[in-house]
């Protein structure tokens, strides 16, 4: 048995650019593609992360997801339409992104403002 919630449904809403993830504990998160891209777990992004836990990525307001592929029984690989596809979103990380979405997003927006950058 897993020590963390497991997704029971993952739905991409292409038009609104939102990935909806429902977990076996009843939690449901609507994660914008831009948010998932900004907080990518890829090695290249992790290497350049700041203290807020995200790389400062600008100009991704309209990024979308082109494809989602299951990786075993523990993760998904997201293929973004800007060519980024090197991160594996394991179930624990997706759940964390959902539960910490507001906090993460506000910290990201503050970093953008401090850098005089736009989404």
BAFI-3210 file (N, C-alpha, C; in Angstrom, 3 decimals, decimal comma, padded with zeros to 6 digits):
// residues 119
n [1|2|3|4|5|6|7|8|9|10|11|12|13|14|15|16|17|18|19|20|21|22|23|24|25|26|27|28|29|30|31|32|33|34|35|36|37|38|39|40|41|42|43|44|45|46|47|48|49|50|51|52|53|54|55|56|57|58|59|60|61|62|63|64|65|66|67|68|69|70|71|72|73|74|75|76|77|78|79|80|81|82|83|84|85|86|87|88|89|90|91|92|93|94|95|96|97|98|99|100|101|102|103|104|105|106|107|108|109|110|111|112|113|114|115|116|117|118|119]
n.u [000,833|000,456|002,118|001,126|-001,411|-002,926|-003,416|-006,651|-007,875|-006,940|-007,307|-006,987|-007,838|-007,907|-008,736|-009,079|-006,620|-005,859|-004,931|-006,658|-006,619|-007,622|-007,566|-007,176|-007,900|-009,953|-009,310|-009,165|-007,537|-007,118|-004,902|-003,220|-001,676|000,452|001,343|002,180|004,266|006,021|006,725|008,140|009,493|011,893|015,374|016,952|015,483|015,311|017,994|018,330|016,663|015,265|015,094|012,401|011,572|010,996|011,901|012,592|010,555|009,529|006,963|005,246|002,515|000,563|001,190|000,683|-000,330|000,659|000,750|000,343|001,968|001,927|004,166|005,235|003,723|003,772|004,085|003,634|004,581|004,794|004,190|004,929|003,751|005,762|007,995|009,211|009,828|011,035|010,571|009,446|006,433|005,768|003,407|003,349|004,564|002,768|000,546|001,541|001,941|-000,704|-001,770|-000,222|-000,612|-001,643|000,111|002,619|002,148|001,707|004,209|005,756|004,650|005,448|008,219|008,410|007,489|009,474|011,620|010,842|009,492|007,252|004,401]
n.v [-001,185|002,257|005,135|007,566|009,584|008,298|008,959|008,639|009,467|011,304|014,110|015,991|019,212|020,626|023,029|024,935|024,675|023,137|020,682|018,209|016,457|013,712|012,187|009,157|009,695|011,406|014,026|016,638|018,307|021,157|021,893|024,383|024,376|026,123|026,493|023,856|023,661|025,696|024,710|022,382|019,132|018,481|017,659|019,728|022,005|021,801|022,150|024,848|026,094|028,532|029,860|029,747|027,421|027,171|027,560|030,630|031,253|032,893|034,211|032,044|031,931|030,996|028,340|024,935|021,478|018,824|016,059|013,240|010,815|007,732|006,589|003,759|002,707|004,951|007,624|010,442|011,606|014,730|016,382|019,364|022,092|023,862|022,468|021,401|018,507|016,946|016,244|014,094|013,653|012,512|010,729|011,686|014,213|015,521|015,640|017,273|019,610|020,247|020,626|022,724|024,730|027,479|028,893|028,337|029,529|032,255|032,964|032,584|034,560|036,852|036,666|036,970|039,621|040,979|040,591|042,047|040,759|039,071|036,883]
n.w [000,000|-000,697|000,695|000,204|-001,466|-004,479|-007,941|-009,369|-011,574|-014,387|-016,217|-019,103|-019,867|-022,648|-023,933|-021,851|-020,792|-018,515|-016,184|-014,702|-011,746|-009,961|-006,828|-004,853|-002,244|-002,351|-002,938|-005,354|-007,868|-009,900|-012,105|-013,706|-016,941|-017,306|-014,651|-014,038|-015,870|-015,029|-012,532|-013,103|-012,547|-013,705|-014,230|-015,329|-014,680|-011,891|-011,244|-011,580|-009,806|-007,580|-004,208|-003,787|-004,876|-007,516|-010,920|-012,492|-014,894|-017,708|-019,899|-020,415|-020,251|-022,047|-022,473|-023,311|-022,893|-024,849|-024,845|-022,667|-020,883|-019,270|-016,767|-015,745|-012,707|-011,211|-012,064|-014,369|-017,583|-018,925|-021,943|-023,124|-025,178|-025,780|-026,197|-023,958|-022,077|-020,168|-017,525|-014,871|-013,367|-010,459|-008,365|-005,707|-005,994|-007,744|-006,063|-004,014|-005,517|-005,962|-003,321|-002,459|-004,228|-004,279|-002,568|-003,811|-006,320|-005,726|-004,674|-006,944|-008,665|-007,266|-007,550|-010,328|-010,575|-009,119|-010,792|-012,900|-014,943|-017,216|-017,340]
ca.u [000,000|001,212|002,084|000,609|-002,545|-002,676|-004,447|-007,621|-008,291|-006,174|-007,989|-006,473|-008,817|-007,049|-009,195|-008,781|-005,224|-005,854|-004,865|-007,449|-006,129|-008,419|-006,809|-007,975|-008,357|-011,042|-008,800|-009,191|-006,811|-007,135|-003,573|-002,988|-000,482|001,533|001,819|002,924|005,496|006,882|007,190|008,572|010,467|013,018|016,714|017,428|014,776|015,734|019,350|018,292|015,602|015,573|014,641|010,949|011,298|010,664|012,742|011,871|010,232|008,568|006,404|004,601|001,088|-000,279|001,727|-000,276|000,201|000,335|000,629|000,575|002,299|002,138|005,485|004,987|002,561|004,156|004,284|003,301|005,497|003,997|004,835|004,413|003,840|006,968|009,087|009,712|009,231|012,042|010,259|008,475|005,575|005,303|002,129|003,587|004,835|001,505|-000,293|002,140|001,623|-002,104|-002,007|000,573|-000,766|-001,795|001,372|003,629|001,831|001,928|005,660|006,211|004,251|006,321|009,534|008,277|007,394|010,795|012,495|010,196|009,211|005,820|004,053]
ca.v [000,000|003,492|006,050|008,850|009,389|007,862|009,450|007,693|010,026|012,457|014,616|017,235|020,101|021,335|024,383|025,800|024,408|022,713|019,253|017,872|015,208|013,233|011,206|008,147|010,189|012,336|015,335|016,914|019,538|021,666|022,469|025,004|023,922|027,075|026,157|022,607|023,940|026,506|023,869|021,106|018,417|018,032|017,925|021,043|023,028|021,686|022,682|026,306|026,586|029,492|029,483|029,526|026,084|027,151|028,334|031,797|031,065|033,907|034,018|030,726|032,068|030,227|027,008|023,842|020,119|018,105|014,624|012,745|009,390|007,062|006,014|002,731|002,922|005,965|008,988|010,790|012,502|015,724|016,943|020,724|022,557|024,676|021,522|020,869|017,208|016,141|015,996|013,073|014,111|011,344|010,982|012,517|015,582|016,084|015,932|018,455|020,771|020,575|021,144|023,947|025,530|028,924|029,383|028,280|030,473|033,618|033,151|032,717|035,882|037,830|036,579|037,591|041,074|041,461|040,526|042,850|039,821|038,780|035,478]
ca.w [000,000|-000,834|001,829|-000,290|-002,370|-005,852|-008,849|-009,915|-012,858|-014,861|-017,403|-019,672|-020,472|-023,595|-024,225|-020,704|-020,441|-017,118|-015,938|-013,516|-011,161|-008,830|-006,047|-004,155|-000,947|-002,620|-003,364|-006,791|-008,143|-011,264|-012,220|-015,010|-017,653|-017,006|-013,312|-014,144|-016,616|-014,169|-011,433|-013,655|-011,728|-014,524|-013,714|-015,764|-013,919|-010,490|-011,110|-011,625|-008,929|-006,527|-002,873|-003,792|-005,372|-008,938|-011,812|-012,980|-016,304|-018,138|-021,236|-020,552|-019,931|-022,963|-022,726|-023,187|-022,861|-026,088|-024,622|-021,314|-020,943|-017,986|-016,530|-014,747|-011,839|-010,233|-012,569|-015,745|-018,287|-019,645|-023,124|-023,296|-026,563|-025,987|-026,390|-022,689|-021,763|-019,475|-016,121|-014,487|-012,277|-009,706|-007,683|-004,526|-006,428|-008,240|-004,900|-003,387|-006,355|-005,719|-001,973|-002,260|-005,445|-004,048|-002,002|-004,868|-007,385|-005,233|-004,592|-008,330|-009,159|-006,616|-008,212|-011,641|-010,384|-008,686|-011,965|-013,939|-016,030|-017,372|-017,554]
c.u [000,875|001,077|001,630|-000,540|-002,100|-003,771|-005,369|-008,135|-007,431|-006,795|-007,369|-007,627|-008,035|-007,448|-008,848|-007,341|-005,061|-005,784|-005,594|-007,008|-006,962|-007,644|-007,734|-008,408|-009,484|-010,596|-008,851|-008,529|-006,912|-005,871|-003,359|-001,684|000,703|002,152|002,670|004,254|006,498|007,495|007,592|009,614|011,704|014,354|017,210|016,750|015,211|017,113|019,354|017,231|016,124|015,014|013,137|010,585|010,886|011,675|011,927|011,722|009,226|008,053|005,712|003,106|000,213|000,239|000,634|000,438|-000,282|000,075|000,941|000,853|002,535|003,564|005,308|003,699|002,805|004,212|003,678|004,398|004,616|004,819|004,186|004,621|004,984|008,205|009,626|009,023|010,160|011,734|009,250|007,731|005,071|004,089|002,308|003,789|003,569|000,585|000,222|001,833|000,179|-002,330|-001,284|000,411|-000,810|-000,494|002,477|003,404|002,097|003,422|006,244|005,874|005,107|007,704|009,488|008,274|008,756|011,788|011,977|009,943|007,698|005,610|004,026]
c.v [001,244|004,372|007,452|008,585|009,067|008,432|008,319|008,185|011,252|012,884|015,929|017,989|021,041|022,784|025,351|025,633|024,112|021,188|018,986|016,502|014,881|012,101|010,282|008,572|011,207|013,719|015,443|018,273|019,882|022,498|023,062|024,504|024,838|026,747|024,880|022,808|024,689|025,657|022,475|020,452|017,970|018,414|019,305|022,164|022,993|022,305|024,202|026,900|027,580|029,014|029,229|028,154|026,047|027,971|029,541|031,657|032,136|033,577|032,690|030,758|031,157|028,824|025,966|022,510|019,410|016,623|014,317|011,259|008,857|006,514|005,023|003,000|004,074|007,402|009,165|011,690|013,424|016,302|018,296|021,191|023,531|023,785|020,913|019,540|016,333|015,861|014,884|013,568|012,885|011,739|011,890|013,982|016,253|016,475|017,176|019,717|021,209|021,217|022,468|024,945|027,032|029,533|029,429|029,373|031,915|033,923|033,351|034,103|036,988|037,844|037,200|039,117|041,658|041,493|041,374|041,999|039,593|037,302|035,197]
c.w [000,000|000,407|001,425|-001,253|-003,809|-006,748|-009,316|-011,263|-013,162|-016,177|-017,839|-020,315|-021,391|-023,815|-023,088|-020,217|-018,954|-017,070|-014,624|-013,018|-009,930|-008,151|-005,262|-002,752|-001,093|-003,065|-004,882|-007,002|-009,613|-011,434|-013,612|-015,633|-017,360|-015,642|-013,344|-014,860|-015,749|-013,053|-011,910|-012,751|-012,519|-013,899|-014,092|-014,994|-012,459|-010,275|-011,032|-010,712|-007,911|-005,204|-002,820|-004,353|-006,826|-009,713|-012,257|-014,488|-016,675|-019,529|-021,461|-020,263|-020,792|-023,260|-022,503|-023,105|-024,120|-025,856|-023,160|-021,451|-019,542|-017,934|-015,388|-013,993|-010,871|-010,740|-013,955|-016,287|-019,118|-020,784|-023,409|-024,733|-026,816|-026,129|-025,106|-022,382|-020,932|-018,007|-015,933|-013,256|-011,534|-008,875|-006,474|-004,924|-006,970|-007,084|-004,179|-004,197|-006,146|-004,361|-001,727|-003,406|-005,174|-003,529|-003,059|-005,908|-006,945|-005,130|-005,993|-008,889|-008,536|-007,245|-009,598|-011,516|-010,003|-009,844|-013,114|-015,198|-016,096|-017,620|-019,041]
res [x|x|x|x|x|x|x|x|x|x|x|x|x|x|x|x|x|x|x|x|x|x|x|x|x|x|x|x|x|x|x|x|x|x|x|x|x|x|x|x|x|x|x|x|x|x|x|x|x|x|x|x|x|x|x|x|x|x|x|x|x|x|x|x|x|x|x|x|x|x|x|x|x|x|x|x|x|x|x|x|x|x|x|x|x|x|x|x|x|x|x|x|x|x|x|x|x|x|x|x|x|x|x|x|x|x|x|x|x|x|x|x|x|x|x|x|x|x|x]
***
